[in-house]
């Protein structure tokens, strides 16, 4: 009799956790827009951003399975919300010229200063780690894109 009650309790807990995951914000992302729409983005930069930046800085977040489980769901959702609030690569076309220039400077600084992607993210997502060459390439591209934006009247 005791095992039956325990099995029922475990089943009820599993249903509650699964149901909470369906209701949690991590289960739903805003509508997807291409990254950096309107920018001149070479394929290598697009690949770097897709691999290392888009989960927190775009509407194209790929939520891992554990993002549905409390308490990880809250922490991951907050990280993504903060990342998108600072810079959302899916909204690039809506930023002003001045905002774009500021973001490009921030991207360059964050990449070369090893601030992004954060270590706690790369510990779990090893493919998001950036090589020194990739960090330099981001800085080089950001400088070129800023010059291009400045030249547009």
C-alpha positions, 0 to 999 in steps of 0.5 A: 500500500505504501509503494502505491501512495509513493508512486502516486505522489511521484507521478503527481510531482512529475505532472506539476513540474511538467505543467509548470514548464509549460507555463513558464516564460522560457517555454515561449520566445518572442517572434524570431527576426534575423540577427543584425538585420540591415547590418553588413555581416559576413558569414563568419561573424554571423556564425559566431553570433549564432553560436555564442550570442543569440541565446541571450541577445536575440529572440532566437533563444534555444532553451535547453531542457533544464530551462523548464525546471525550477529553480534553473528556469528562473535563473536562465529566464532572468539571464535572457531577459537581461541580455535582451534588455541590454542588446537584442540582435533581433531588433538591430534594424530598430536601433538608431545610428547612435545606438548601433555605434554604441552597441558595436563599441560594446561588442568589441570591448566585451569580446576582446575584454573576455566579458562575453560570453560569460564564463558561467554560460560557456561552462555549460555551452562549450561551443560558445567559447570564443577563440582569441582569433574570433574575439579579434574578428568580432572587434575588426568587424565591429570597427568596419561596421561602425565605419560603414554606418557613419558613412551612410547619410 
